[in-house]
Each structure stands twice: as C-alpha cells, then as structure tokens.
Amino acid sequence: MFEVADPPELIDSVDLVIDAAFGTGLARPYSFPGVEPGVAVLAVDIPSGVDGLTGEVRGAPAMANRTITFAAMKPGLLLEPGRSYCGDVVVADIGLDVSRASVFAVDHADLVAWVRARPADDHKWRTAVRVIGASLGMEGAGYLAAAAAQRVGAGLVQLASPGGAASAGPVEAVGYSLPATGWGVEAAGNVDRLQAVLLGPGLGRDDLASIHDVLAVNLPLVIDGDALVPSLMTVLSARLAPTVLTPHDGEWRRLGGDPSPDRISATIDMARSTGAVVVRKGPTTVVASPGGDARIVSAGTRALATAGTGDVLAGLVVGLLAQGIDAFDAATAAAQIHAEVAATVSAGLVAHDLVDGLPHVLAQIGETRS
C-alpha cells in the first residue's frame, strides 16, 4: 500500500493493483505509477485521473482492467476519453437511492418502454412523414434518411428534394421536386395528413430563408445536417410543436455550442435555450431535454464514424416521432437502436448496412416486449 502523496515510480512484484487514490471528486491532475506488464488493475469507483462528470483525463490515469463503481454509473465512465480507461465496469449496489437522478444511462431494456408495437388497424397515413433534402448532388443523404424512417415504422415517406428529380430516391418513398431556391413555403405546405417532418439531410445551406420557412410547420420537426444553421438558435423557442436537433461535433461548433469538455451540461444548456431536444452525436451520444434531463447512449462503436450514419439516425428519429412517441423518448430510442444495429455489423460498415440491419434489432425489441 502507498499514499497518493508519495507514490513509487513502478509497482512490481504483485499480481493485482487496486487503484483507490481518487474517486469522482478529482480536482487536480494525477499520474498513476507504472505497473509491470500483465499486472491487473482494479479501479475503485473510477480510475484515478478521470473526471467523474465529464470523462476528461487529468494527468496519466491507470488503464484499468475493471472498475467497480458504486450505486450507479458515473458519466465519466461512459464519456470519452475516460471511458477508454475503465475496462469492464461493474455497478455495486450500496443501498443509495438514485431514483431522483436527472442523467441516465440507456440500455436495450429501455427500448421496450419507448418503442411501441404497431396497432392491428394501422394504416400508412397514420405514421406518414416528409423528408426535405436530397438536393441535386447530395441525394444519398436524403435517401438514407427516408429508408431508415420507413424501416423504423413510418408508413409513408415523402421525399421532397430542392432542385432534385421527383422520381429519385428509394422505390418505397413518394418523391417530388421542389424549386432549387425559394422552396420553403411549398416544403412546409400540404402537411395535414403527415405526422412529422425531417429537414436537412443533403439539403445544402444556400437558402437560409427557406430553412426558416419550414419552422412554421405545426408538426414535430427534426433538424439535421445542412439545416443546422446558427440563425435558427434564436428562433426555435417560438415553435409550438416539438423540435429535435441532431448535431455532430462539427455542427455543434457551427451552432455556437459550448466547447466545454462537460458534454452533458453543455447539451442540456442548448436544449433549454432552444426549447428543443438535442441529440449530440459522438462516441458516446448525449440526448438532452428542454426540461434539463439527459440520457447517455454508450452502445455505439467507432464503426459509426463514417459518412451517412447521421442521416440514418435522423430518419430513425422522424420515423419514431411519427408514431406519436414523445420527442425525448423518440430521440433517445433512435440513438440506442442506431448504436445496437452498428454493433451487429462486422468490420467495413457503411451507412446503408444500418438500414438493412434495422429489422433484426426491431425484432429483438419485439421479442423483449413479449
């Protein structure tokens, strides 16, 4: 045993090292002593040197083989880079009441509560959606989103393409062309039979006025990709219907999001200021509600870091919204489903593999429900 104030340079002649130097209250850098190759490291609560709230690394933490944490998962165990230092994580119940927490880790069992079985008398218009995107030269993004929406339960998908061809897109989608510019009012019109709208995949950012025009649609609205423009941030709170934003880190910066390493607090702040559910995509995805709650989806893999996977996620969100699912639940469920599908695909994943893999994961949800 050694004290934090006087650590050795190398721990040798042991089979197991227990790291209990610091817990979640870390307030300064800490460097773990070296260990001989093959020596197992067990971290208590969280590897010392990892911030329990943000996953930020301060100093040089041990690379634990296993972490035993108490009462509940800590955000720093789920968020990178801290997540990579934790090894297998075991949660030990020590009798603490965690029911009033405002940040939750999501797992497969949660999907049963959020994703509903379709009723026996369902019909296509009951869950119809419109995807606005797939502009000329960027058709693939819109096609992926439309296909994902239909796979997850949208009974009918309209694909409205500024400057695009009406006949283009997945064969199951109803395609129609919009003008190359000034398309916003038309894109937001004739929505009486629709249940939700997705704006952005493959849209282009040349027509800001049209992007703003679509905000007038009185339906749940998912805003993704090219439609995530800074000028939206001051007007979204005026919308009456639910809104979901789905930025990756580059889009987050474009929107003026807080660059702080505290991804959870920053995402909650954006949700509160815009009145929208915010899905901040990343190695670990954070979903925040305007009410200040957050959910952490950590099931994703590095295979998702490829073009088009975000378009699939946006399609999943709008497809679930169309089924009447609460926006916070729909966004979280979409992120979890997206991650679980990626985990079933071997190396070499491309975005359409996610669309093709959806039936398998959706069937698993149905089996869990029954």
C-alpha positions as CSV (number, residue, x, y, z in Angstrom):
1,M,0.0,0.0,0.0
2,F,1.2,3.5,-0.8
3,E,0.0,7.0,-0.2
4,V,-1.1,9.3,-3.0
5,A,1.4,11.9,-1.8
6,D,4.4,9.6,-2.1
7,P,3.8,7.1,-5.0
8,P,6.5,4.8,-6.3
9,E,7.7,5.1,-9.9
10,L,6.9,1.4,-10.6
11,I,4.7,-1.1,-8.8
12,D,6.3,-4.5,-9.2
13,S,6.2,-8.0,-7.6
14,V,2.4,-8.0,-7.4
15,D,-0.5,-9.7,-9.3
16,L,-3.2,-7.1,-8.7
17,V,-3.1,-3.3,-8.2
18,I,-6.2,-1.6,-6.6
19,D,-6.5,2.0,-7.7
20,A,-8.3,3.9,-5.0
21,A,-6.3,7.1,-5.0
22,F,-9.2,9.4,-6.1
23,G,-12.9,8.9,-6.7
24,T,-15.4,11.1,-8.6
25,G,-14.3,14.2,-6.7
26,L,-11.0,14.6,-8.6
27,A,-9.9,18.2,-8.6
28,R,-6.3,18.1,-9.8
29,P,-4.1,16.1,-12.2
30,Y,-3.0,12.7,-11.1
31,S,-0.5,10.3,-12.7
32,F,-0.7,6.6,-11.8
33,P,2.6,4.8,-11.1
34,G,3.8,2.4,-13.8
35,V,2.9,-1.3,-13.4
36,E,4.7,-4.3,-14.8
37,P,3.2,-5.9,-18.0
38,G,0.5,-8.4,-17.2
39,V,-0.4,-6.9,-13.8
40,A,-4.2,-6.4,-13.4
41,V,-5.5,-3.1,-12.3
42,L,-8.8,-2.8,-10.5
43,A,-10.2,0.8,-10.2
44,V,-12.5,1.7,-7.3
45,D,-15.4,4.0,-8.3
46,I,-13.5,5.5,-11.3
47,P,-9.8,5.3,-12.5
48,S,-7.9,8.0,-10.6
49,G,-7.2,10.9,-13.0
50,V,-10.5,10.6,-14.8
51,D,-13.1,13.3,-14.2
52,G,-16.3,11.6,-12.9
53,L,-18.6,14.1,-14.5
54,T,-17.0,14.7,-17.9
55,G,-14.7,11.8,-18.7
56,E,-11.9,14.4,-19.1
57,V,-8.5,12.9,-18.3
58,R,-6.3,14.9,-15.9
59,G,-2.7,13.6,-15.8
60,A,-2.0,10.0,-16.6
61,P,-4.6,7.6,-15.2
62,A,-4.1,3.9,-14.9
63,M,-5.6,1.7,-17.7
64,A,-7.9,-0.4,-15.6
65,N,-8.9,-3.9,-16.5
66,R,-12.0,-3.5,-14.4
67,T,-13.8,-0.7,-12.5
68,I,-16.2,-1.3,-9.6
69,T,-18.4,1.8,-9.2
70,F,-21.0,2.4,-6.6
71,A,-24.8,2.9,-6.8
72,A,-24.9,4.0,-10.4
73,M,-22.8,4.6,-13.5
74,K,-20.9,7.9,-13.4
75,P,-20.9,10.0,-16.6
76,G,-17.1,9.8,-16.7
77,L,-17.3,6.1,-17.1
78,L,-19.4,6.5,-20.3
79,L,-17.8,9.6,-21.9
80,E,-14.6,9.5,-23.8
81,P,-11.7,9.7,-23.2
82,G,-12.4,8.4,-19.7
83,R,-14.4,5.5,-21.0
84,S,-11.3,4.0,-22.6
85,Y,-9.5,3.8,-19.2
86,C,-12.2,1.9,-17.3
87,G,-12.2,-1.6,-18.7
88,D,-15.2,-3.7,-17.7
89,V,-17.5,-1.8,-15.4
90,V,-19.4,-3.4,-12.5
91,V,-22.0,-1.3,-10.6
92,A,-22.2,-2.3,-6.9
93,D,-25.5,-1.6,-5.1
94,I,-24.7,0.0,-1.7
95,G,-28.2,1.0,-0.9
96,L,-28.2,4.5,-2.2
97,D,-31.4,5.9,-3.7
98,V,-30.6,7.1,-7.3
99,S,-34.2,7.4,-8.4
100,R,-34.1,11.2,-8.5
101,A,-31.1,11.5,-10.8
102,S,-31.5,13.7,-13.9
103,V,-28.9,11.9,-16.0
104,F,-29.5,8.3,-17.0
105,A,-27.5,5.6,-18.9
106,V,-29.6,3.9,-21.6
107,D,-29.7,0.2,-22.4
108,H,-31.7,-2.2,-24.5
109,A,-34.4,-2.7,-21.9
110,D,-35.4,0.9,-22.1
111,L,-36.5,0.5,-25.7
112,V,-39.4,-1.7,-24.7
113,A,-41.0,1.3,-22.9
114,W,-40.4,3.7,-25.8
115,V,-40.9,1.7,-29.0
116,R,-44.4,0.6,-29.4
117,A,-45.9,-2.3,-31.3
118,R,-48.0,-1.1,-34.3
119,P,-51.7,-1.5,-33.8
120,A,-53.6,-4.1,-35.7
121,D,-55.7,-1.4,-37.6
122,D,-52.7,0.7,-38.6
123,H,-52.5,2.3,-42.0
124,K,-49.8,4.3,-43.8
125,W,-51.1,7.8,-43.3
126,R,-51.3,7.3,-39.5
127,T,-47.4,7.4,-39.4
128,A,-46.6,9.4,-42.6
129,V,-43.6,11.7,-42.7
130,R,-41.8,14.1,-45.0
131,V,-38.1,14.3,-45.5
132,I,-36.8,17.6,-47.0
133,G,-33.4,17.1,-48.5
134,A,-31.6,15.1,-51.2
135,S,-30.8,18.2,-53.2
136,L,-29.0,17.8,-56.5
137,G,-25.6,16.2,-56.0
138,M,-26.4,15.3,-52.4
139,E,-29.2,12.8,-52.9
140,G,-27.6,9.9,-50.9
141,A,-28.2,11.6,-47.5
142,G,-31.9,12.1,-48.1
143,Y,-32.3,8.5,-49.5
144,L,-30.7,7.0,-46.3
145,A,-32.9,9.1,-44.0
146,A,-36.1,8.2,-46.0
147,A,-35.2,4.5,-45.9
148,A,-34.4,4.5,-42.2
149,A,-37.7,6.3,-41.4
150,Q,-39.7,3.7,-43.3
151,R,-37.8,0.8,-41.7
152,V,-38.5,2.0,-38.2
153,G,-42.2,2.4,-38.8
154,A,-43.1,5.4,-40.9
155,G,-46.0,4.1,-43.0
156,L,-45.4,6.6,-45.8
157,V,-42.4,8.7,-46.6
158,Q,-42.5,11.7,-48.9
159,L,-39.0,12.8,-50.1
160,A,-39.1,16.5,-51.1
161,S,-36.0,17.5,-53.0
162,P,-35.0,21.1,-53.7
163,G,-33.8,21.1,-57.3
164,G,-34.0,17.3,-57.4
165,A,-35.8,14.7,-59.6
166,A,-39.3,13.6,-58.4
167,S,-38.6,10.0,-59.4
168,A,-35.4,9.8,-57.5
169,G,-35.0,8.1,-54.1
170,P,-35.9,4.7,-52.5
171,V,-38.6,3.0,-54.5
172,E,-40.8,3.0,-51.4
173,A,-40.7,6.7,-51.0
174,V,-43.0,9.2,-52.7
175,G,-40.7,11.7,-54.3
176,Y,-41.5,15.2,-55.5
177,S,-39.4,18.1,-56.7
178,L,-39.1,21.5,-55.1
179,P,-37.7,24.6,-56.7
180,A,-33.9,24.9,-56.4
181,T,-34.4,28.1,-54.4
182,G,-37.3,29.6,-52.5
183,W,-38.7,26.2,-51.7
184,G,-39.5,26.7,-48.0
185,V,-43.2,27.6,-48.1
186,E,-44.0,24.7,-50.5
187,A,-42.0,22.3,-48.4
188,A,-43.9,23.3,-45.3
189,G,-47.3,23.1,-47.0
190,N,-49.9,20.3,-47.5
191,V,-49.0,18.6,-44.3
192,D,-52.5,17.8,-43.0
193,R,-52.0,14.1,-43.3
194,L,-48.4,14.0,-42.1
195,Q,-47.2,13.3,-38.5
196,A,-43.6,14.6,-38.6
197,V,-41.1,16.3,-40.8
198,L,-37.3,15.9,-41.2
199,L,-35.3,18.8,-42.6
200,G,-31.7,18.7,-43.6
201,P,-30.1,15.5,-45.0
202,G,-28.4,16.5,-48.2
203,L,-30.2,19.9,-48.2
204,G,-27.4,22.4,-48.9
205,R,-27.0,25.6,-47.0
206,D,-27.6,28.1,-49.8
207,D,-31.2,29.1,-49.0
208,L,-31.4,30.2,-45.3
209,A,-34.8,31.8,-45.9
210,S,-36.4,28.5,-47.0
211,I,-34.9,26.7,-44.0
212,H,-36.5,29.3,-41.7
213,D,-39.8,28.9,-43.6
214,V,-40.1,25.3,-42.7
215,L,-40.1,26.2,-38.9
216,A,-43.7,27.2,-39.4
217,V,-44.8,23.6,-39.9
218,N,-47.0,22.7,-36.9
219,L,-45.7,19.2,-36.6
220,P,-42.8,17.5,-34.8
221,L,-39.7,18.6,-36.7
222,V,-36.2,17.0,-36.8
223,I,-33.5,19.4,-37.9
224,D,-30.3,17.7,-39.1
225,G,-27.2,18.2,-41.2
226,D,-27.2,21.2,-43.5
227,A,-30.3,22.7,-41.9
228,L,-28.4,23.2,-38.6
229,V,-27.6,26.8,-39.2
230,P,-26.7,29.4,-36.5
231,S,-29.6,31.7,-37.3
232,L,-32.0,29.1,-36.0
233,M,-30.8,29.2,-32.5
234,T,-32.6,32.4,-31.5
235,V,-36.0,31.5,-33.1
236,L,-36.5,27.8,-32.3
237,S,-38.0,28.5,-28.9
238,A,-41.0,30.1,-30.6
239,R,-42.1,26.8,-32.1
240,L,-45.1,25.2,-30.6
241,A,-44.6,21.7,-31.8
242,P,-41.7,19.5,-30.7
243,T,-38.3,20.0,-32.3
244,V,-35.2,17.7,-32.3
245,L,-31.7,18.9,-33.2
246,T,-29.1,16.2,-34.2
247,P,-25.7,17.9,-34.4
248,H,-22.3,16.1,-34.6
249,D,-19.4,18.0,-33.1
250,G,-18.7,20.0,-36.2
251,E,-22.3,21.1,-36.4
252,W,-22.3,21.8,-32.7
253,R,-19.5,24.2,-33.2
254,R,-21.3,25.8,-36.1
255,L,-24.3,26.4,-33.9
256,G,-22.2,28.1,-31.3
257,G,-22.4,25.3,-28.8
258,D,-20.4,25.4,-25.6
259,P,-17.0,23.9,-26.3
260,S,-16.6,22.8,-22.7
261,P,-15.5,19.2,-22.0
262,D,-18.7,18.8,-20.0
263,R,-20.7,17.5,-22.8
264,I,-23.8,16.7,-20.7
265,S,-24.1,20.2,-19.1
266,A,-23.5,21.9,-22.5
267,T,-26.1,19.8,-24.3
268,I,-28.6,20.5,-21.6
269,D,-27.9,24.2,-21.9
270,M,-28.6,24.1,-25.6
271,A,-31.8,22.2,-25.1
272,R,-33.0,24.7,-22.5
273,S,-32.1,27.7,-24.6
274,T,-33.8,26.4,-27.8
275,G,-36.7,24.5,-26.3
276,A,-35.6,21.6,-28.5
277,V,-34.5,18.0,-27.7
278,V,-30.8,17.9,-28.6
279,V,-29.0,14.8,-29.7
280,R,-25.3,15.5,-29.5
281,K,-23.7,12.7,-31.5
282,G,-20.3,11.3,-30.7
283,P,-18.5,8.2,-29.5
284,T,-21.0,8.5,-26.6
285,T,-24.2,10.3,-27.6
286,V,-25.9,12.7,-25.2
287,V,-29.6,13.4,-25.5
288,A,-31.0,16.3,-23.5
289,S,-34.5,17.6,-23.0
290,P,-35.6,21.3,-22.6
291,G,-36.5,20.4,-19.0
292,G,-32.9,19.7,-18.0
293,D,-32.8,15.9,-18.1
294,A,-30.2,14.0,-20.1
295,R,-29.6,10.4,-21.3
296,I,-26.4,8.8,-22.3
297,V,-26.2,6.3,-25.1
298,S,-22.9,4.5,-24.9
299,A,-23.6,1.4,-27.0
300,G,-22.2,2.9,-30.2
301,T,-19.0,1.8,-31.9
302,R,-16.2,3.5,-33.8
303,A,-17.7,1.9,-37.0
304,L,-20.4,4.7,-36.9
305,A,-17.7,7.3,-37.8
306,T,-18.4,7.1,-41.5
307,A,-20.4,9.2,-43.9
308,G,-24.2,8.8,-43.9
309,T,-24.7,7.2,-40.5
310,G,-26.1,10.5,-39.1
311,D,-28.6,10.6,-41.9
312,V,-29.8,7.2,-40.9
313,L,-30.2,8.4,-37.3
314,A,-32.2,11.4,-38.3
315,G,-34.5,9.1,-40.3
316,L,-35.0,6.9,-37.2
317,V,-35.9,9.9,-35.1
318,V,-38.6,11.2,-37.5
319,G,-40.0,7.7,-38.0
320,L,-40.4,7.2,-34.3
321,L,-41.9,10.7,-33.8
322,A,-44.5,9.9,-36.5
323,Q,-45.8,7.1,-34.2
324,G,-46.7,9.6,-31.5
325,I,-43.7,8.9,-29.3
326,D,-42.6,11.8,-27.0
327,A,-39.7,13.7,-28.6
328,F,-37.2,13.0,-25.8
329,D,-38.1,9.3,-25.9
330,A,-38.1,9.1,-29.7
331,A,-34.7,10.7,-30.0
332,T,-33.1,8.5,-27.3
333,A,-34.7,5.4,-28.7
334,A,-33.4,6.3,-32.2
335,A,-29.8,6.7,-30.8
336,Q,-29.9,3.4,-29.0
337,I,-31.3,1.5,-31.9
338,H,-28.8,3.1,-34.2
339,A,-26.0,2.0,-31.9
340,E,-27.3,-1.5,-31.4
341,V,-27.6,-2.1,-35.2
342,A,-24.0,-0.9,-35.6
343,A,-22.8,-3.4,-33.0
344,T,-24.3,-6.3,-35.1
345,V,-22.4,-5.3,-38.3
346,S,-18.9,-6.7,-38.8
347,A,-15.9,-4.5,-39.9
348,G,-16.4,-2.5,-43.0
349,L,-19.7,-0.9,-42.1
350,V,-21.3,1.6,-44.5
351,A,-24.4,3.6,-43.8
352,H,-26.8,1.5,-45.7
353,D,-25.8,-1.5,-43.6
354,L,-27.6,0.2,-40.7
355,V,-30.8,0.4,-42.7
356,D,-30.5,-3.2,-43.7
357,G,-29.8,-4.2,-40.1
358,L,-32.8,-2.5,-38.6
359,P,-35.3,-5.4,-38.9
360,H,-33.1,-7.6,-36.8
361,V,-32.8,-5.1,-33.9
362,L,-36.5,-4.1,-34.1
363,A,-37.4,-7.8,-33.9
364,Q,-35.3,-8.1,-30.8
365,I,-37.3,-5.3,-29.2
366,G,-40.5,-7.1,-30.0
367,E,-39.2,-10.3,-28.5
368,T,-38.2,-8.5,-25.3
369,R,-41.6,-6.8,-25.2
370,S,-43.4,-10.2,-25.4
